[in-house]
Amino acid sequence: MMIEDRVMDAQERIGFRLRALYSSCGYNRYRMSKFEEYDLYSRNKDFLFSEGVITFTDTNGRLMALKPDVTLSIVKNGRDTPGQVRKVYYHENVYRVSSAEDGFREQTQVGVECMGSVEGACVAEVLKLAAESLKLCAEDFVLEVSHLDILSALVDRIAPDDRVRAQILECAGEKNTHGIRQICRENGLAEGAEEPLIELLSLYGAPKAVLPKIRALAEENGVADAATDLSRALAGFTGTDMENRIQIDFSATSDMKYYNGIAFKGFISGIPGSVLSGGQYDHLMRRMGRRDRAIGFAVFLNMMERLTEEAGINA
């Protein structure tokens, strides 16, 4: 059997296992059309993984697009459920420009979305599902978690305007502390004003080791509740076989026009780049006229092409 065949078999097997996992946890399958009106994506380009969208004009004269994203369609086509939580999972192909090659590529995603009265228990459940999803793919994985409200508070403390804020956040995502200091000096900020943010970005490691320091920083900057939320979301991993696979990393940032609260990315040994990405996106819900809260993640099955069964995909 050729290597390509084995990789494709592995992707199909992982997809089946992920669907079974989500279904067993009470998530219902969501199926969507391949097409959506282009306006949905043009108004939310920052939310997409890439700006490129394949478009065409349908027989009614509407500009349509091959879907580059699933979450936007789920939000658009859903409705608020006050006092309830709607749990769905999907297994869909999306069409976007690949970061690894020129041009468009059909990519396969499996993911979950949780919408409604999303509270701490729901956030913890989704984080646990994210970790279990990674474990179904390979034994050697890491789930990196951050809390955007803490990061935002420390950035807002020093950024004089939105332009500087965006620059600092970009550097934070790269852990470019030199860049942050340079931006602060170029914009006349007091020497040392950025040090709490620099300290936050340096706090990488197991929750047990770094949460006390994070809590202290959060309390000093008026977001103690966010540190409590982060601690509660991660508490379920304590004492489990996945405890050492969870790392706090505040470079796991997302666009704060859409995201808030818990954000996370999943990595597998041998694959450059994240194979899983997710977080809370209440801000996106508000932008699209929804009152529900929401959290979700996607697993990028095409990333598994970089592994063979011998190299680490769980049999």
C-alpha positions in Angstrom: 0.0 0.0 0.0 1.3 3.5 -0.9 2.1 6.0 1.9 -0.6 8.3 0.5 -3.2 5.6 0.9 -2.3 5.0 4.5 -2.4 8.7 5.3 -5.9 9.0 3.7 -7.0 6.0 5.7 -5.7 7.6 8.8 -7.5 10.8 8.2 -10.8 9.0 7.6 -10.3 6.9 10.7 -9.6 10.0 12.8 -12.6 11.8 11.4 -14.8 8.8 12.3 -13.4 8.6 15.9 -13.9 12.4 16.4 -17.5 12.2 15.3 -18.1 9.3 17.6 -16.6 11.2 20.5 -18.7 14.3 20.0 -21.9 12.3 19.5 -21.3 10.4 22.7 -21.0 13.7 24.5 -24.4 14.9 23.3 -23.4 16.9 20.3 -25.7 16.7 17.2 -24.3 16.7 13.7 -24.6 20.0 11.7 -24.6 19.8 7.9 -24.3 22.8 5.8 -24.5 23.7 2.1 -21.3 24.2 0.1 -22.4 27.7 -0.7 -23.1 30.8 1.3 -23.7 34.4 0.2 -20.4 36.1 -0.2 -21.5 39.1 1.9 -21.3 37.0 5.1 -17.5 36.4 4.5 -16.7 39.9 3.1 -18.1 41.5 6.4 -16.0 39.1 8.6 -12.7 38.7 6.7 -10.7 39.1 9.9 -12.4 36.0 11.3 -11.2 33.8 8.4 -8.0 31.9 8.3 -7.3 33.4 4.8 -8.8 36.3 2.9 -9.2 34.4 -0.3 -12.7 33.3 -1.1 -13.9 31.5 -4.3 -17.0 33.3 -5.6 -19.5 32.9 -8.4 -22.8 34.5 -9.4 -25.9 32.2 -9.1 -28.9 32.2 -11.4 -30.6 34.9 -9.2 -27.7 37.3 -9.6 -26.5 36.8 -6.1 -22.8 36.7 -5.4 -22.1 33.4 -3.7 -19.0 31.8 -2.2 -17.7 28.3 -1.7 -17.6 28.1 2.1 -14.1 29.0 3.5 -15.4 28.6 7.1 -18.1 26.7 9.0 -18.5 28.7 12.2 -19.8 31.8 10.5 -22.5 29.8 8.7 -23.6 28.1 12.0 -23.9 31.5 13.7 -25.8 33.1 10.8 -28.2 30.2 10.3 -28.9 29.6 14.0 -31.0 31.5 16.5 -30.6 32.4 20.2 -31.6 29.9 22.8 -31.9 31.7 26.1 -31.4 29.4 29.1 -30.3 26.6 26.9 -27.1 25.3 25.3 -27.0 24.1 21.7 -24.2 21.6 21.0 -23.3 20.7 17.4 -20.4 19.1 15.7 -19.5 19.1 12.0 -17.3 17.3 9.5 -17.1 19.6 6.5 -14.8 20.5 3.6 -13.8 24.2 3.3 -12.2 26.0 0.5 -9.4 28.5 1.3 -5.9 29.5 0.3 -3.4 27.1 2.0 -0.6 28.7 3.9 1.7 25.9 2.7 1.1 26.3 -1.0 -0.2 28.7 -3.6 -3.8 28.7 -4.7 -7.0 27.4 -3.2 -7.3 24.0 -1.6 -10.1 21.9 -0.3 -9.5 21.2 3.4 -11.3 19.0 5.8 -12.3 20.2 9.3 -14.0 18.4 12.1 -15.2 20.5 15.0 -17.7 21.4 17.7 -19.6 24.6 18.5 -21.4 25.3 21.8 -23.8 28.2 21.8 -26.4 29.6 24.2 -26.0 30.0 28.0 -22.4 29.0 27.9 -20.9 29.0 31.4 -17.8 27.7 33.1 -18.8 24.0 33.0 -19.4 24.2 29.3 -16.1 25.9 28.6 -14.3 23.2 30.7 -16.1 20.5 28.7 -15.1 22.0 25.3 -11.4 22.2 26.5 -11.6 18.6 27.6 -13.0 17.6 24.2 -10.2 19.5 22.5 -7.6 17.6 24.5 -9.3 14.3 23.8 -9.5 15.1 20.1 -5.7 15.6 20.0 -5.2 12.4 21.9 -7.3 10.5 19.3 -4.9 11.9 16.6 -1.6 11.2 18.4 -0.1 10.5 21.8 2.5 13.2 21.7 0.4 16.4 21.7 0.2 19.7 23.6 -2.9 21.9 24.2 -1.9 25.6 24.8 -4.4 27.7 26.6 -4.7 31.4 27.4 -7.3 33.9 28.5 -7.8 36.9 26.2 -9.4 39.1 28.8 -6.2 39.0 30.9 -4.0 39.7 27.9 -6.3 42.5 26.7 -6.3 44.2 30.2 -2.5 44.4 30.2 -2.3 45.6 26.6 -5.0 48.2 27.2 -3.1 49.5 30.2 -0.2 50.7 28.0 -1.7 51.1 24.4 -2.7 54.8 23.7 -4.8 53.9 20.7 -6.1 51.1 18.5 -3.1 51.2 16.1 -0.5 50.7 18.9 -2.8 48.1 20.5 -2.8 46.1 17.3 1.0 46.3 16.9 1.5 45.2 20.5 -0.9 42.2 20.1 0.9 41.1 17.0 4.2 41.1 18.8 2.5 39.3 21.8 1.4 36.5 19.4 5.0 36.1 18.3 6.4 36.5 21.9 8.4 39.3 20.5 9.2 41.2 23.7 11.9 43.3 22.0 9.3 44.5 19.5 6.9 45.4 22.3 9.5 47.4 24.1 10.4 49.2 20.8 6.8 50.0 20.1 6.4 51.5 23.6 9.5 53.7 23.3 8.5 54.9 19.8 5.1 56.0 21.1 6.5 57.8 24.2 5.3 55.3 26.8 7.0 55.4 30.2 10.0 53.2 30.6 8.9 49.9 32.2 5.2 50.4 31.5 5.2 47.2 29.4 6.9 45.0 32.1 3.6 43.4 33.4 2.8 42.3 29.8 6.3 41.0 29.3 6.0 39.0 32.5 2.6 37.6 31.4 4.1 36.4 28.0 7.0 34.8 29.8 4.6 32.6 31.9 4.6 29.4 29.9 4.1 26.0 31.5 1.8 23.7 33.4 -1.2 25.3 35.1 -0.1 24.3 38.5 3.2 26.1 38.1 2.1 29.4 36.5 -1.5 30.0 37.6 -0.5 31.6 40.9 1.6 34.2 39.0 -1.1 34.8 36.5 -3.6 35.3 39.3 -1.4 38.0 40.9 -1.0 39.8 37.6 -4.7 39.6 36.9 -5.6 41.0 40.3 -3.2 43.9 39.9 -4.9 44.8 36.6 -8.5 44.4 37.6 -9.3 41.1 35.9 -9.2 38.7 38.8 -12.4 37.1 37.6 -10.7 36.1 34.4 -7.9 34.3 36.3 -10.6 32.5 38.2 -12.3 31.5 35.0 -9.0 30.2 33.6 -8.3 28.2 36.7 -11.8 26.6 36.7 -11.6 25.8 33.0 -8.4 23.8 33.6 -9.2 22.2 36.9 -10.7 19.1 35.3 -7.2 18.1 34.0 -5.7 18.0 37.5 -4.7 14.4 38.3 -5.5 13.0 34.9 -3.2 11.4 32.3 -3.5 14.6 30.2 -2.4 17.0 32.9 1.1 17.3 31.6 -0.2 17.9 28.1 -1.8 21.2 29.0 0.3 24.3 28.9 -0.6 27.9 29.6 0.7 30.2 26.8 -0.4 33.8 26.3 1.0 33.9 22.8 -2.1 31.8 21.9 -3.9 34.9 20.8 -6.9 35.5 18.5 -8.5 38.5 16.9 -10.1 40.3 19.8 -12.8 41.8 17.6 -14.3 38.4 17.5 -12.8 36.4 20.4 -12.9 36.8 24.2 -12.1 34.7 27.2 -10.5 31.3 26.8 -8.5 30.7 23.6 -6.5 27.6 22.8 -4.4 25.9 20.1 -3.4 22.2 19.7 -0.1 20.9 18.5 1.1 17.4 17.6 4.8 16.4 17.5 6.1 16.3 13.9 3.6 18.7 12.5 4.6 22.4 12.2 1.7 24.7 13.1 -1.4 24.1 15.0 -3.7 21.2 14.1 -6.5 22.5 16.3 -7.7 26.0 17.1 -10.6 27.4 19.2 -11.9 29.7 21.8 -14.8 31.7 23.0 -16.3 34.1 20.4 -19.0 36.1 22.1 -17.8 39.2 20.2 -18.5 37.5 16.9 -22.0 36.6 18.1 -22.7 40.3 19.0 -21.4 41.5 15.6 -23.9 39.1 13.9 -26.8 40.2 16.0 -26.8 37.2 18.4 -27.1 37.4 22.2 -25.9 33.8 22.9 -22.5 33.1 24.2 -20.3 30.7 22.2 -17.2 28.5 22.3 -15.9 26.0 19.8 -12.9 24.6 18.0 -11.9 22.9 14.7 -9.5 20.1 14.0 -7.7 20.4 10.7 -7.5 16.9 9.3 -5.4 17.8 6.3 -2.6 18.6 8.6 -2.4 14.9 9.3 -0.9 14.4 5.8 2.4 15.3 7.4 2.3 12.1 9.5 2.3 8.5 8.6 1.0 5.8 10.9 4.6 4.9 11.8 5.3 8.6 12.6 2.7 9.0 15.3 -1.0 8.7 14.2 -2.9 6.6 16.7 -3.8 3.2 15.2 
